[in-house]
C-alpha cells in the first residue's frame, strides 16, 4: 500500500503505523518483518515529515531514534516525506516518496504489532 493507505488501514484496526524509540525496538520490528515475509522486506513505518520539515511519528511519540542510513534522509527529488525500513533489504531507515507501494507494520497498544 501507499504510506497513507497503510496508515489508514492501521487506524481502521485501532492502531498506527509502527514507531520505534531505541535500537531494541527497531530490531524487534525488523525481526517481525523477517518472520512475516521471509526476507527483509521494505516496509513503511509511522515516520513522516511535517509542514515544518521536522520528522514525527504518527502516534505522537518522540522522534529521537531513527537508524537512518548513511546520507539519509536525503529527500531525493524533493518529495520523500515518509519513512520506510529495509530499503533493498538493508539494515537502515530511509526517507521515501509516500505514494510508493510497500509492505507496512502497524502497532496496537493492546494486541502488539500487525504486519500487512
N, C-alpha and C positions, 0 to 999 in steps of 0.2 A: 504494500500500500504506500501511498504518499505519506509524508510525515503528518500532515493534517488529518488524513483519513485514519491513520494509525492512532493518533491522539483521540479522535472522536470515538473509535472503536473501544479504546481503553476506558474513556469516560462512560460509554454505554455499559461497560462491565463494572462500573463503580470504582474505576482506577484511573491511573495516569500512565503515560509513558514513563519507564523506569528512570530513576536518578541514582547516582552513586556519590558517596562523600568521602571515600578513602579507598586505598588500594584493595582492601579485603572485599568491599562491596563491588568494585569494578571487576575483580577476578571471579567473584560469585556469579555475576551476570554473564561474563564471558564463558564460564563453565556451563551455565544453564543453556546458553545458545548452542554450545557444542553438543550437549546431551540431547537437546531437542531436534537439532538438524543434522548431526553427524559431522559437522565441519564448523569452522569459524566464520559463519555466515554474516555478511554485512547487515547490520540491524540498526534501526532507529532506536534512540533513547530520547528522554524528555528534554534535552537541551535545545534552546532556541535563542536567537538574538533579538532583543527588544528594539523598539524605535530609537532608543538612545545609544544603541550599539553594544550594550552590555549583554553578556550571556546570562541566561536564567534557566532554572528547572521549572517545568510546568507545574510541579507540585508545590512550588513556592519555597522550597528548601534552598539553603545556601549553596551557591555555585563556586565552591572553593577547591575541590579536587577534580581534575579533568582528564589527565593522562593523554593530553594532546600529542599527536605525532610530531616529529621534527618539522618545523616550518608551519605548523598548524596553530591556530586557524589562519588560513590564508585568503579566504573569501575570493577564490579563483573565479573570475568572470563577474565578480561584483554581486552575486546572488546566492551565496552559500550561508543561509541563515538557520540551518538546522544541524543537529549533531547525530552522527552515526558512529558505530564502533565496528572493528574488524574489517576496515576497508581493505579489499583484496586479501582478506584473511589475516591481515597484520594485527599485531598487538598494540593498537593505539586508537585514539579517538580523532575524528575528522569532522570538519565543517563541510556541509554538502547542500546542494540545491534541494529544497524541500519537496519539489514535485517528482523527484526520483522515486521509483518503486523499490522498496526494501522490505525485508522481514522487520519485526519490531518486538520489543519486550515491554509489557505492561507490568505495573506493580499495584497491588492492592494491600492495604494495611492488614485486613483480617485474614486473607487467604494466601498471601505470598504472591510471587511473580507469575505472570501469564506470558506465554510466548505465542506470537501469531505469525 
